Amino acid sequence: MSTDNSSKINQLLASVPAGAVLQSSWLVEQGYSLDLQKRYRHSNWLKSIGNGAMVRTKDLVDYEGGLYALQHQSAMSIHIGGRTALSQLGLLHYLELNQSRVTLFGGKNESLPTWFKNWNWAVKIEYYRTAFLPPDEGLTTIKINALSLKISNAPRAILECLYLAPQKQELMECYEIMEGLNNFHPLQLQSLLEKCTSVKVKRLFLYLAEKAGHEWFNKLDLNKIDLGSGKRSIVKDGVYIKKYLITVPKELEKNDSPKI
């Protein structure tokens, strides 16, 4: 390989954090032709992890490295959300040392690339395409190893958990999580709730928040939050909560916290 090409690959590797996936299309945009990428693979600088995606040959790449590529190279809104985001933020009741499942959320029209879906990340990726919240609100940036990644902040993450409830996320666990969320900023939360398009999510959130007795709940302007009309049966054979027109699990309403 020529000195120029060696210098070029060194510049590339110095500009991208360790553990990040390199998408071929993005590399072309940066001036690294398909032919040059092929030479880098033959010279053992890079190795393929699927059609259109590569990593440094010696890198151990986790799903975060793939997510980094989607966020920073493809400008996708796909992010760590729900329970996984709460775990990353240290807000679960116990520390998950070994995550076996990872929850990702993205826009309604955003699909995971084939290379991301087919690669073995050693965790189960659960990806949900939704539009019930704005794609650019309620996110924060954290560093995982050397990678800066956008994830849901706590208010958005609990709303995402409730979006998945009760089929994909247990409501009792949602309530246990809610009990520990003492430090929400009412104005930030108000904005998310007003823009949320899921009536089920909003009703469940307000029910659980009031049940948990949080001070910030009393600072919300419920008149500005559209709770729709008609009843919502969240579970069968549950308890009907008249105030929020929802049916919730009996074990949840039997909880010792103050009743609605």
C-alpha positions as CSV (number, residue, x, y, z in Angstrom):
1,M,0.0,0.0,0.0
2,S,1.3,3.5,-0.9
3,T,2.4,5.9,1.8
4,D,-0.5,8.2,0.9
5,N,-3.1,5.5,1.4
6,S,-1.4,4.5,4.7
7,S,-1.5,8.1,5.9
8,K,-5.2,8.4,4.8
9,I,-6.3,5.3,6.8
10,N,-4.3,6.6,9.8
11,Q,-6.2,9.9,9.6
12,L,-9.5,8.0,9.4
13,L,-8.8,5.8,12.4
14,A,-7.7,8.7,14.4
15,S,-10.9,10.6,13.7
16,V,-13.3,7.8,14.6
17,P,-13.6,6.4,18.2
18,A,-12.5,2.9,18.9
19,G,-15.4,0.4,18.7
20,A,-17.3,2.3,16.1
21,V,-18.7,0.7,13.0
22,L,-17.6,2.3,9.7
23,Q,-20.3,2.4,7.0
24,S,-19.1,2.1,3.5
25,S,-21.5,4.8,2.2
26,W,-20.2,7.2,4.8
27,L,-16.6,6.4,4.0
28,V,-17.2,7.2,0.3
29,E,-18.6,10.6,1.4
30,Q,-15.4,11.2,3.4
31,G,-13.3,10.6,0.3
32,Y,-12.5,6.9,0.8
33,S,-13.6,5.2,-2.5
34,L,-14.9,1.6,-2.6
35,D,-11.6,0.6,-4.2
36,L,-9.6,2.1,-1.4
37,Q,-11.8,0.4,1.2
38,K,-11.2,-2.9,-0.5
39,R,-7.5,-2.3,-0.3
40,Y,-7.8,-1.5,3.4
41,R,-9.6,-4.8,4.0
42,H,-6.9,-6.7,2.0
43,S,-4.2,-5.0,4.0
44,N,-6.0,-6.1,7.2
45,W,-6.7,-2.5,8.4
46,L,-10.5,-3.1,8.3
47,K,-12.7,-6.2,8.3
48,S,-16.3,-6.5,7.1
49,I,-19.2,-7.3,9.5
50,G,-21.8,-7.3,6.7
51,N,-22.6,-5.7,3.4
52,G,-21.7,-2.0,3.7
53,A,-20.2,-2.1,7.2
54,M,-16.7,-2.5,8.5
55,V,-14.7,-2.3,11.8
56,R,-11.1,-2.0,12.7
57,T,-9.6,-5.5,12.4
58,K,-8.6,-5.6,16.1
59,D,-11.6,-3.9,17.5
60,L,-14.2,-5.7,19.7
61,V,-17.4,-4.1,18.5
62,D,-20.6,-4.2,20.5
63,Y,-24.1,-3.0,19.5
64,E,-23.2,0.5,20.7
65,G,-20.6,0.7,17.9
66,G,-23.3,-0.1,15.4
67,L,-25.6,2.4,16.9
68,Y,-22.9,5.0,16.8
69,A,-22.7,4.5,13.1
70,L,-26.4,4.9,12.6
71,Q,-26.5,8.1,14.7
72,H,-23.3,9.8,13.6
73,Q,-22.9,8.6,10.0
74,S,-26.5,8.1,8.9
75,A,-28.1,10.8,11.0
76,M,-30.9,8.4,12.1
77,S,-33.0,9.0,15.2
78,I,-32.6,5.4,16.4
79,H,-31.6,5.5,20.1
80,I,-31.4,3.5,23.3
81,G,-34.8,3.8,24.9
82,G,-37.2,2.3,27.4
83,R,-35.8,0.0,30.1
84,T,-32.4,-0.1,28.6
85,A,-32.1,3.7,28.8
86,L,-33.2,3.7,32.4
87,S,-30.6,1.1,33.1
88,Q,-27.8,3.1,31.5
89,L,-29.0,6.2,33.5
90,G,-28.7,4.1,36.7
91,L,-32.4,4.4,37.5
92,L,-33.4,0.7,37.8
93,H,-33.8,-0.8,41.2
94,Y,-30.9,-3.1,40.6
95,L,-27.8,-3.0,38.5
96,E,-27.9,-5.1,35.4
97,L,-24.3,-6.3,34.9
98,N,-25.1,-8.4,31.9
99,Q,-27.7,-7.1,29.6
100,S,-29.3,-9.8,27.5
101,R,-31.8,-7.6,25.8
102,V,-31.4,-4.1,24.4
103,T,-34.4,-1.8,23.6
104,L,-34.0,0.6,20.7
105,F,-36.5,3.1,19.4
106,G,-36.6,4.9,16.1
107,G,-38.8,6.7,13.7
108,K,-41.8,5.1,12.0
109,N,-40.0,5.0,8.7
110,E,-36.5,4.1,10.0
111,S,-35.4,0.5,9.4
112,L,-32.3,-1.1,10.8
113,P,-29.8,-1.8,8.1
114,T,-29.3,-5.5,7.1
115,W,-25.8,-5.5,8.5
116,F,-27.0,-4.4,11.9
117,K,-29.9,-6.9,12.0
118,N,-27.7,-9.8,10.9
119,W,-24.6,-9.2,13.0
120,N,-24.3,-11.2,16.2
121,W,-24.0,-8.5,18.9
122,A,-24.2,-11.1,21.7
123,V,-27.5,-9.4,22.9
124,K,-31.0,-9.6,21.7
125,I,-31.9,-6.3,19.9
126,E,-35.6,-5.3,20.3
127,Y,-36.3,-2.5,17.9
128,Y,-39.5,-0.5,17.8
129,R,-40.5,2.0,15.1
130,T,-42.9,4.6,16.5
131,A,-44.1,8.1,16.1
132,F,-45.9,8.6,19.4
133,L,-43.2,11.1,20.6
134,P,-41.2,13.7,18.7
135,P,-37.9,12.2,17.4
136,D,-35.7,15.0,18.7
137,E,-37.2,15.7,22.2
138,G,-36.4,14.0,25.5
139,L,-33.0,12.7,24.5
140,T,-29.6,13.1,26.3
141,T,-26.1,12.1,25.3
142,I,-23.9,9.7,27.3
143,K,-20.6,8.1,26.8
144,I,-20.4,4.3,26.6
145,N,-16.7,3.5,26.5
146,A,-15.4,5.9,23.8
147,L,-18.7,6.3,22.1
148,S,-21.0,9.3,22.5
149,L,-24.6,8.1,22.0
150,K,-28.0,9.6,22.2
151,I,-30.4,7.8,24.6
152,S,-33.8,8.7,26.0
153,N,-33.7,10.7,29.2
154,A,-35.7,9.4,32.1
155,P,-39.1,11.0,31.3
156,R,-39.0,9.8,27.7
157,A,-37.7,6.4,28.7
158,I,-40.6,5.7,31.1
159,L,-43.1,6.9,28.5
160,E,-41.5,4.4,26.1
161,C,-41.8,1.6,28.7
162,L,-45.5,2.4,29.0
163,Y,-45.8,2.4,25.2
164,L,-44.7,-1.3,25.4
165,A,-46.9,-2.2,28.3
166,P,-48.4,-4.6,29.1
167,Q,-47.5,-6.9,26.2
168,K,-43.7,-6.2,26.1
169,Q,-43.2,-4.5,29.5
170,E,-44.8,-5.4,32.8
171,L,-46.9,-2.7,34.4
172,M,-45.9,-3.6,37.9
173,E,-42.2,-3.0,37.0
174,C,-43.2,0.3,35.4
175,Y,-44.8,1.3,38.7
176,E,-41.7,0.2,40.6
177,I,-39.6,2.4,38.3
178,M,-42.0,5.3,38.6
179,E,-41.7,5.3,42.4
180,G,-38.0,6.1,42.1
181,L,-38.4,9.0,39.6
182,N,-38.4,11.8,42.1
183,N,-36.5,14.5,40.2
184,F,-38.5,15.2,37.0
185,H,-38.6,18.7,35.7
186,P,-42.3,19.6,35.3
187,L,-41.8,21.9,32.3
188,Q,-39.8,19.3,30.4
189,L,-42.3,16.6,31.3
190,Q,-45.3,18.8,30.4
191,S,-43.9,19.4,26.9
192,L,-43.4,15.6,26.3
193,L,-46.9,14.8,27.5
194,E,-48.5,17.5,25.4
195,K,-46.7,16.2,22.3
196,C,-47.3,12.5,23.0
197,T,-49.9,11.1,20.7
198,S,-50.6,7.9,22.6
199,V,-53.7,8.2,24.8
200,K,-52.9,4.9,26.6
201,V,-49.4,6.1,27.5
202,K,-50.5,9.4,28.8
203,R,-53.3,8.0,31.0
204,L,-51.0,5.2,32.4
205,F,-48.3,7.7,33.1
206,L,-50.5,10.1,35.0
207,Y,-52.2,7.3,36.9
208,L,-48.8,5.8,38.0
209,A,-47.3,9.2,38.8
210,E,-50.3,10.2,41.0
211,K,-50.3,6.8,42.6
212,A,-46.6,7.2,43.5
213,G,-47.3,10.6,45.1
214,H,-44.6,12.6,43.4
215,E,-44.5,16.3,44.1
216,W,-43.8,17.1,40.4
217,F,-47.2,15.6,39.5
218,N,-49.0,18.5,41.1
219,K,-47.1,21.0,39.0
220,L,-48.4,19.5,35.7
221,D,-51.2,21.3,33.9
222,L,-53.5,18.4,33.1
223,N,-55.9,20.6,31.1
224,K,-53.3,21.0,28.4
225,I,-52.7,17.2,28.1
226,D,-55.1,15.5,25.6
227,L,-56.3,12.3,27.2
228,G,-58.8,11.5,24.5
229,S,-62.3,10.0,25.1
230,G,-63.7,6.6,25.8
231,K,-62.4,3.8,28.0
232,R,-59.1,1.9,27.5
233,S,-58.9,-1.7,28.7
234,I,-55.2,-2.1,29.4
235,V,-55.6,-5.7,30.8
236,K,-58.5,-8.1,31.0
237,D,-60.2,-8.8,34.4
238,G,-58.5,-5.8,35.9
239,V,-59.6,-2.9,38.1
240,Y,-61.3,0.1,36.4
241,I,-59.9,3.5,37.3
242,K,-62.7,6.0,36.7
243,K,-60.5,9.1,36.8
244,Y,-58.3,7.9,33.9
245,L,-60.8,5.6,32.2
246,I,-58.4,2.7,32.2
247,T,-58.5,-0.9,33.5
248,V,-55.2,-1.9,35.2
249,P,-54.0,-5.1,36.8
250,K,-55.5,-6.0,40.2
251,E,-52.1,-6.4,41.8
252,L,-51.2,-2.9,40.8
253,E,-54.3,-1.3,42.3
254,K,-53.8,-3.4,45.4
255,N,-50.4,-1.8,46.0
256,D,-50.1,-0.1,49.3
257,S,-49.5,3.4,47.8
258,P,-52.3,5.9,48.0
259,K,-55.3,5.2,45.8
260,I,-56.6,7.4,43.1
